[in-house]
Amino acid sequence: MLAEFGDDPKRYTDAKARRNYAGTSPITRASGRKTVVMARYARNNRLADALHQQAFCALNASPGARAYYDTVRGRGKSHHAALRQLGNRLVGILHGCLKTHTPYDEATAWPRNVTLAPAP
């Protein structure tokens, strides 16, 4: 993922720009009476595939990611839509880690959803 995002730290001004490039942020089209939210099709396919795989693997590795996925699924979203939203969230977390030069921390990334078990 980092190779696809590139090594220029000033390339993305915020997490939204990084999400747009990754193709995980939704497109909202609105006309007079109707609003439709769709997935992006103009995106970096290698990066989108890597994020999809990361989101899928995070379901077993991260309790916070699993809780977020279950919450999205509980709202009636499909499996792929929930993975796309999870990937979108993971891109935001990655952007925050890169911006602040801090390593990933489960409790910081998922503060409301995670109750971490104490280490044995």
Sequence and secondary structure as in RCSB ss.txt:
>XXXX:A:sequence
MLAEFGDDPKRYTDAKARRNYAGTSPITRASGRKTVVMARYARNNRLADALHQQAFCALNASPGARAYYDTVRGR
GKSHHAALRQLGNRLVGILHGCLKTHTPYDEATAWPRNVTLAPAP
>XXXX:A:secstr
 HHHH S TTS SSHHHHHHHHT S EEEE SS EEEE   SS HHHHHHHHHHHHHHHHH HHHHHHHHHHHHT
T  HHHHHHHHHHHHHHHHHHHHHHT    HHHHSTTT       
